[in-house]
């Protein structure tokens, strides 16, 4: 069955427009990473709300200043999206130095700093200018838990959370998004040389096949199910004490 992208685009745009109106927001802000997910989110948001802002948020990685920033600006130019740059490298370095006085930061702690600093920045801009923060995580990433809690996993709304990575790719093809964004390997840009698939040890094609059909090669299945199991806490709300559930404890 052929997918009706025109109809789907209009429905997603209408949904975003309704959210902005109901929140009495004056605009939208999103992190313009130069990647596929943020590109689709930016295109949808701009179509729904002319006052959409994309923020370039370099944070330590040389790629953030080069390839990713170039692709983010190319997207913005093609779709008329306002762009600003907030360089977080100095902030990250200062925070690492201060934290180093009280604890020894491991690789996970260091890696999670950039996504959390980026989301803090987006929410600061949103609060200052009456905007909603758009999330950019796709279904494949969410299933794998391939996002940072209270970092790129946090937002006011997410218009692509139901789309697999493959569906995001196909949607961008339909929309005629910049070729450089469509063709490059997915990367969170957390450090130089990082790619999503290499870090996870499984391809998005394998993840999407598993999500859509339940089928996967044994090695891929093991990786996917392990990631999903270990990241379950990321997909739950904050644990809260409920007296009625602990009456007989």
Residue pairs with C-beta under 8 A, 6 or more apart in sequence:
3 170
5 171
5 174
5 175
8 171
9 44
9 47
9 175
12 44
12 159
13 44
13 47
13 48
14 48
15 159
16 28
16 44
16 45
16 48
16 49
16 134
16 157
16 159
17 48
17 49
19 132
19 156
19 157
20 27
20 28
20 48
20 49
20 132
23 132
23 156
25 130
25 131
25 132
26 51
26 129
26 130
26 131
27 49
27 51
27 52
27 53
27 129
27 130
27 131
27 132
28 45
28 48
28 49
28 51
28 52
28 53
28 131
28 132
28 133
28 134
29 52
29 53
29 54
29 55
29 122
29 125
29 126
29 129
29 131
29 132
29 133
29 134
30 38
30 41
30 42
30 45
30 52
30 53
30 54
30 55
30 122
30 133
30 134
30 136
31 38
31 54
31 55
31 57
31 118
31 119
31 122
31 136
31 152
32 38
32 42
32 54
32 55
32 56
32 72
32 75
32 76
32 81
32 83
33 57
33 68
33 72
33 136
33 188
33 189
34 56
34 67
34 68
34 69
34 70
34 71
34 72
34 75
34 181
34 189
35 68
35 71
35 136
35 181
35 184
35 186
35 187
35 188
35 189
36 165
36 168
36 169
36 172
36 181
36 182
36 186
37 136
37 137
37 138
37 141
37 160
37 168
38 54
38 72
38 136
39 75
39 172
39 177
39 178
39 181
40 160
40 163
40 168
40 171
40 172
40 175
40 177
41 134
41 135
41 136
41 158
41 159
41 160
42 52
42 54
42 75
42 76
42 79
42 81
43 75
43 79
43 175
43 177
44 159
44 160
45 52
45 134
45 159
46 52
46 79
46 80
46 81
51 82
51 131
52 81
52 82
53 81
53 82
53 83
53 84
53 125
53 129
53 131
54 72
54 75
54 76
54 81
54 82
54 83
54 84
55 83
55 84
55 85
55 86
55 121
55 122
55 125
56 64
56 68
56 69
56 72
56 73
56 83
56 84
56 85
56 86
57 64
57 85
57 86
57 88
57 117
57 118
57 121
57 122
58 64
58 65
58 68
58 69
58 85
58 87
58 88
58 89
59 88
59 89
59 91
59 92
59 113
59 114
59 117
59 118
60 88
60 89
60 92
60 93
60 114
60 191
61 114
61 189
61 190
61 191
61 192
61 194
62 192
63 187
63 189
63 192
64 189
67 184
68 189
69 85
70 180
71 178
71 180
71 181
71 184
72 83
73 83
74 178
74 180
74 181
75 81
75 177
75 178
75 181
76 82
76 83
78 177
78 178
86 121
88 114
88 117
88 118
88 121
91 117
92 113
92 114
92 117
95 113
95 117
96 105
96 110
96 113
99 105
99 109
111 148
111 190
111 191
112 148
112 151
114 151
114 190
115 147
115 148
115 151
115 152
115 188
115 190
116 148
116 150
116 151
118 151
118 152
119 133
119 150
119 151
119 152
119 154
119 155
122 133
123 133
125 131
126 132
126 133
126 156
132 156
132 157
133 154
133 155
133 156
134 155
134 156
134 157
134 158
134 159
135 152
135 153
135 154
135 155
135 156
135 157
135 158
135 161
136 152
136 155
136 158
136 160
137 147
137 152
137 153
137 158
137 160
137 161
138 160
138 161
138 163
138 164
138 165
138 167
138 168
139 161
139 162
139 163
139 164
139 165
139 167
139 211
140 146
140 164
140 165
140 166
140 204
140 207
140 208
140 211
141 147
141 165
141 196
142 161
142 235
143 207
143 211
143 224
143 228
144 200
144 207
144 224
144 227
144 228
144 231
145 227
145 228
145 230
145 231
145 232
145 234
145 235
146 196
146 200
146 227
146 231
147 153
147 234
149 233
149 234
152 188
153 234
160 168
163 171
164 204
164 207
164 208
164 211
164 212
165 186
165 204
165 207
165 208
166 204
166 205
166 208
167 208
169 182
172 181
172 182
173 182
185 195
185 196
185 197
186 195
186 196
186 197
186 204
187 194
187 195
187 196
188 194
188 196
196 204
197 203
197 204
200 223
200 227
201 223
202 220
202 223
202 224
202 227
203 220
206 216
206 217
206 220
206 224
207 220
207 224
209 215
209 216
210 216
210 220
210 221
210 224
216 224
